[in-house]
Amino acid sequence: MLPPSQLRMKSLFRNRWFRRVALTLIVLGLGLVAKAWHDTMRAPMVQRLVVESKHLPAGAEPVTIAFLTDIHVAGPDMPPSRLAEIVTQVNALEPDLVAITGDLVSEKRTATHIYTAREIVAPLGGLTATHGVVLVPGNHDHWFDWPALKSELAEFPQITVLENEARMIGPFAIAGLDDDYTDRADVGATAEAMRPLTGIRLWLTHSPDVFPSIPVDADLVLAGHTHCGQIAYPWGGSPATMSEYGQTYACGGVEQHTKVLVTSAGIGTSVLPIRLFTAPEVWVVELRGTAQ
């Protein structure tokens, strides 16, 4: 048995060690909270991509698309006032077209405030682009009140809503799918509606999981839903992707069979009102004619 003096020194050492460990854990915890709040509330990063389109003549002027998704208006992280600031940021990019692939709202249980359909949609009415705004719904829009959201969107003539439909808008032939996550997408019917249209072939879908079934003549497919994991690993990837294909279509750009998919992290949050090691983002995709 150790003498009392050595026992006291051993006890003192243990107490100091535990205090240092506790202090280190507290500092790390506070740092992680600060990092999460910064990642959640920062201004969206602007991601840029150039895509060649065989449906655009080589000498034609390039056209740009500003791409938004997963807005998830709800307190505390995405009040309408913050969305209005993001709209100003998007307008400053001077896009030819704005594309939105759903989830305008979040009705998450962790929300501090759920806004009305009018409050959610109103900031989007400030979007400006040469060829307007085109939008498809997401799963949260259907779970919230899609008819009410759609009615509010109809108040803004520059916004076109597509649900398993196709439309010519400027130089674009645009296919807009209803939400695949809630089994509302009809790729076949939408492809048939696209068949007679000419121009840059753009597909909008909330979930990227329909990408393999989209016709190979598509130039660009824009999707969201995954949030790039929302809470990710510092070294890349995430524990959850909300995609049946894992990381394959979960984040960023992918090219397969000459068609390009962009899956955006979006700008809002779902389930938990935080991001960590992901950032809100707006994509600007420039389409050019195929190089000769």
C-alpha positions as CSV (number, residue, x, y, z in Angstrom):
1,M,0.0,0.0,0.0
2,L,1.3,3.5,-0.9
3,P,2.0,5.9,1.9
4,P,-0.6,8.8,2.4
5,S,1.7,11.4,0.7
6,Q,2.0,9.4,-2.5
7,L,-1.8,8.6,-2.5
8,R,-2.5,12.4,-2.2
9,M,-0.1,13.1,-5.1
10,K,-1.7,10.4,-7.2
11,S,-5.2,11.7,-6.5
12,L,-4.1,15.3,-7.3
13,F,-2.6,14.1,-10.6
14,R,-5.9,12.3,-11.5
15,N,-7.9,15.4,-10.7
16,R,-5.7,17.6,-12.8
17,W,-5.9,15.1,-15.7
18,F,-9.7,14.9,-15.5
19,R,-10.0,18.7,-15.4
20,R,-7.7,19.0,-18.4
21,V,-9.7,16.4,-20.3
22,A,-13.0,18.0,-19.3
23,L,-11.8,21.4,-20.4
24,T,-10.5,20.1,-23.7
25,L,-13.8,18.4,-24.4
26,I,-15.7,21.6,-23.5
27,V,-13.5,23.7,-25.9
28,L,-13.9,21.1,-28.7
29,G,-17.7,21.0,-28.1
30,L,-18.0,24.8,-28.3
31,G,-15.8,24.9,-31.4
32,L,-18.0,22.3,-33.0
33,V,-21.1,24.3,-32.2
34,A,-19.6,27.4,-33.6
35,K,-18.5,25.5,-36.7
36,A,-22.0,24.1,-37.2
37,W,-23.7,27.5,-36.8
38,H,-21.2,29.1,-39.3
39,D,-21.8,26.2,-41.8
40,T,-25.6,26.6,-41.4
41,M,-25.9,30.4,-41.6
42,R,-23.2,31.4,-44.0
43,A,-24.0,33.0,-47.4
44,P,-24.4,30.3,-50.0
45,M,-21.2,29.3,-51.9
46,V,-21.4,29.8,-55.6
47,Q,-20.4,26.6,-57.4
48,R,-19.7,27.0,-61.1
49,L,-19.8,24.4,-63.9
50,V,-19.5,24.6,-67.7
51,V,-21.5,22.0,-69.7
52,E,-21.3,21.5,-73.5
53,S,-24.7,21.1,-75.2
54,K,-25.0,19.4,-78.6
55,H,-28.3,21.2,-78.8
56,L,-26.7,24.6,-78.8
57,P,-24.8,25.8,-82.0
58,A,-21.1,26.1,-81.5
59,G,-21.1,29.9,-82.3
60,A,-24.1,30.7,-80.1
61,E,-23.9,32.8,-77.0
62,P,-23.5,30.7,-73.8
63,V,-26.5,30.7,-71.4
64,T,-26.4,30.4,-67.7
65,I,-28.7,28.7,-65.1
66,A,-28.7,29.7,-61.5
67,F,-29.8,26.6,-59.6
68,L,-31.5,26.6,-56.1
69,T,-32.9,23.7,-54.2
70,D,-33.9,22.6,-50.7
71,I,-34.7,26.1,-49.5
72,H,-36.6,24.7,-46.4
73,V,-38.1,28.0,-45.1
74,A,-38.5,27.6,-41.3
75,G,-37.1,29.0,-38.1
76,P,-34.5,29.4,-36.8
77,D,-32.1,29.0,-39.7
78,M,-34.2,30.0,-42.8
79,P,-36.7,32.8,-42.1
80,P,-38.2,34.5,-45.2
81,S,-35.8,37.5,-44.5
82,R,-32.8,35.3,-45.1
83,L,-34.3,33.8,-48.2
84,A,-34.8,37.4,-49.5
85,E,-31.1,38.1,-49.0
86,I,-30.2,34.9,-51.0
87,V,-32.6,36.0,-53.8
88,T,-30.6,39.3,-54.0
89,Q,-27.4,37.3,-54.2
90,V,-28.9,35.1,-57.0
91,N,-30.1,38.2,-59.0
92,A,-26.6,39.7,-58.8
93,L,-25.4,36.6,-60.8
94,E,-27.6,37.8,-63.7
95,P,-28.7,34.3,-64.9
96,D,-30.6,33.6,-68.0
97,L,-32.8,31.1,-66.1
98,V,-33.4,30.3,-62.5
99,A,-34.1,26.6,-61.7
100,I,-35.6,25.4,-58.4
101,T,-35.9,21.7,-57.6
102,G,-38.2,21.7,-54.7
103,D,-38.5,21.6,-50.9
104,L,-39.4,25.2,-50.5
105,V,-40.5,24.5,-46.9
106,S,-39.5,22.5,-43.8
107,E,-42.1,21.4,-41.3
108,K,-39.5,19.8,-39.1
109,R,-40.3,19.2,-35.4
110,T,-37.1,21.0,-34.4
111,A,-38.3,24.2,-36.2
112,T,-38.8,27.3,-34.0
113,H,-41.4,28.7,-36.4
114,I,-43.4,27.3,-39.3
115,Y,-44.4,30.0,-41.8
116,T,-47.4,30.3,-44.0
117,A,-47.4,29.4,-47.7
118,R,-47.5,33.1,-48.6
119,E,-44.6,33.9,-46.3
120,I,-42.6,31.0,-47.8
121,V,-43.2,31.9,-51.4
122,A,-43.1,35.7,-51.3
123,P,-39.3,36.1,-51.4
124,L,-39.1,34.0,-54.5
125,G,-41.3,36.5,-56.3
126,G,-38.2,38.8,-56.3
127,L,-36.2,36.5,-58.5
128,T,-35.3,38.0,-61.9
129,A,-33.8,36.2,-64.9
130,T,-34.0,36.7,-68.7
131,H,-36.2,33.6,-69.2
132,G,-37.8,33.6,-65.7
133,V,-37.9,30.9,-63.1
134,V,-38.9,27.2,-63.4
135,L,-39.7,25.1,-60.4
136,V,-40.6,21.5,-59.5
137,P,-42.0,20.3,-56.1
138,G,-40.2,18.2,-53.5
139,N,-41.4,15.8,-50.8
140,H,-41.6,18.4,-48.1
141,D,-43.8,20.6,-50.3
142,H,-46.3,17.8,-50.7
143,W,-46.2,17.0,-46.9
144,F,-46.7,20.6,-46.0
145,D,-49.4,21.8,-48.4
146,W,-48.5,21.7,-52.1
147,P,-51.8,23.2,-53.4
148,A,-51.4,26.2,-51.1
149,L,-47.7,26.7,-52.2
150,K,-48.6,26.3,-55.9
151,S,-51.4,28.8,-55.5
152,E,-49.0,31.4,-54.1
153,L,-46.4,30.6,-56.8
154,A,-49.1,31.4,-59.4
155,E,-49.2,35.0,-58.2
156,F,-45.8,35.5,-59.9
157,P,-45.9,35.4,-63.7
158,Q,-42.2,34.8,-64.1
159,I,-42.4,31.5,-62.2
160,T,-43.4,28.4,-64.1
161,V,-44.3,25.2,-62.2
162,L,-43.8,21.8,-63.9
163,E,-45.1,18.5,-62.6
164,N,-44.3,15.7,-65.0
165,E,-44.5,18.2,-67.8
166,A,-42.3,19.7,-70.5
167,R,-42.1,23.3,-71.8
168,M,-40.1,25.4,-74.2
169,I,-38.7,28.4,-72.3
170,G,-36.3,30.6,-74.3
171,P,-33.5,28.3,-75.7
172,F,-34.4,25.5,-73.2
173,A,-36.6,22.4,-73.6
174,I,-37.3,21.8,-69.9
175,A,-38.7,18.6,-68.4
176,G,-39.9,19.0,-64.9
177,L,-40.6,15.9,-62.8
178,D,-42.9,15.7,-59.8
179,D,-41.3,14.3,-56.6
180,D,-39.8,10.9,-56.9
181,Y,-39.3,10.4,-53.2
182,T,-43.1,10.4,-52.7
183,D,-43.6,8.2,-55.8
184,R,-45.1,11.0,-57.9
185,A,-42.4,11.2,-60.7
186,D,-43.4,9.9,-64.2
187,V,-40.3,9.9,-66.3
188,G,-42.0,8.1,-69.2
189,A,-44.8,10.7,-69.6
190,T,-42.4,13.6,-69.2
191,A,-40.0,12.1,-71.8
192,E,-42.9,11.8,-74.2
193,A,-43.8,15.5,-73.6
194,M,-40.2,16.4,-74.3
195,R,-40.0,14.5,-77.6
196,P,-41.3,17.2,-79.9
197,L,-39.4,20.1,-78.2
198,T,-36.1,21.5,-79.5
199,G,-33.3,23.3,-77.7
200,I,-31.1,22.7,-74.7
201,R,-32.5,19.6,-73.0
202,L,-32.8,20.4,-69.3
203,W,-34.4,18.1,-66.7
204,L,-35.4,19.2,-63.2
205,T,-36.0,16.6,-60.4
206,H,-36.1,16.9,-56.7
207,S,-34.4,13.5,-56.1
208,P,-31.3,12.5,-58.1
209,D,-32.3,8.8,-58.0
210,V,-34.2,9.1,-61.3
211,F,-31.0,10.0,-63.2
212,P,-30.3,6.5,-64.7
213,S,-33.8,6.5,-66.2
214,I,-33.7,9.9,-67.8
215,P,-33.1,9.7,-71.6
216,V,-29.5,9.9,-72.8
217,D,-30.2,13.0,-75.0
218,A,-30.5,15.1,-71.8
219,D,-27.8,17.8,-71.6
220,L,-28.2,18.6,-67.9
221,V,-30.2,17.2,-65.0
222,L,-30.5,19.3,-61.8
223,A,-31.4,17.6,-58.5
224,G,-31.4,18.2,-54.7
225,H,-32.9,16.3,-51.8
226,T,-29.6,14.9,-50.4
227,H,-28.2,18.2,-48.9
228,C,-24.8,16.6,-49.6
229,G,-25.5,14.8,-46.3
230,Q,-26.1,18.1,-44.4
231,I,-24.0,16.7,-41.6
232,A,-20.9,15.3,-43.2
233,Y,-17.5,13.9,-42.3
234,P,-14.6,16.3,-42.2
235,W,-12.8,14.2,-44.7
236,G,-15.7,13.9,-47.2
237,G,-18.8,11.8,-47.6
238,S,-21.6,11.6,-45.0
239,P,-23.4,9.0,-42.8
240,A,-26.7,9.5,-44.7
241,T,-27.3,10.5,-48.3
242,M,-31.1,10.0,-48.8
243,S,-30.3,8.3,-52.0
244,E,-30.6,4.6,-53.0
245,Y,-27.3,4.9,-54.8
246,G,-25.3,5.9,-51.8
247,Q,-22.6,8.5,-52.6
248,T,-22.8,7.9,-56.4
249,Y,-25.3,10.8,-57.1
250,A,-25.3,12.3,-53.6
251,C,-23.3,15.5,-54.2
252,G,-21.8,17.5,-57.0
253,G,-21.4,16.8,-60.7
254,V,-21.6,13.4,-62.4
255,E,-21.4,12.6,-66.1
256,Q,-22.8,9.4,-67.5
257,H,-23.6,8.5,-71.1
258,T,-23.0,12.2,-72.2
259,K,-25.7,13.5,-69.8
260,V,-24.6,15.6,-66.7
261,L,-26.2,15.5,-63.3
262,V,-25.7,18.2,-60.7
263,T,-26.9,17.4,-57.2
264,S,-26.7,20.4,-55.0
265,A,-26.4,20.7,-51.2
266,G,-29.2,23.2,-51.3
267,I,-29.5,26.2,-49.0
268,G,-31.7,25.1,-46.1
269,T,-31.9,22.3,-43.6
270,S,-34.2,19.3,-42.8
271,V,-34.8,17.3,-39.6
272,L,-32.2,19.2,-37.7
273,P,-31.7,22.9,-38.2
274,I,-27.9,22.6,-38.6
275,R,-25.2,21.9,-41.2
276,L,-21.8,20.5,-40.3
277,F,-18.9,20.2,-42.8
278,T,-21.3,21.1,-45.6
279,A,-22.2,24.5,-46.9
280,P,-25.3,26.0,-48.4
281,E,-24.7,26.5,-52.1
282,V,-26.1,28.0,-55.3
283,W,-24.9,26.5,-58.6
284,V,-24.3,28.5,-61.8
285,V,-24.2,26.3,-64.8
286,E,-23.0,27.8,-68.1
287,L,-24.1,25.9,-71.2
288,R,-22.0,26.3,-74.4
289,G,-22.2,24.8,-77.8
290,T,-20.2,21.7,-78.5
291,A,-16.6,22.6,-79.4
292,Q,-15.8,22.0,-83.1
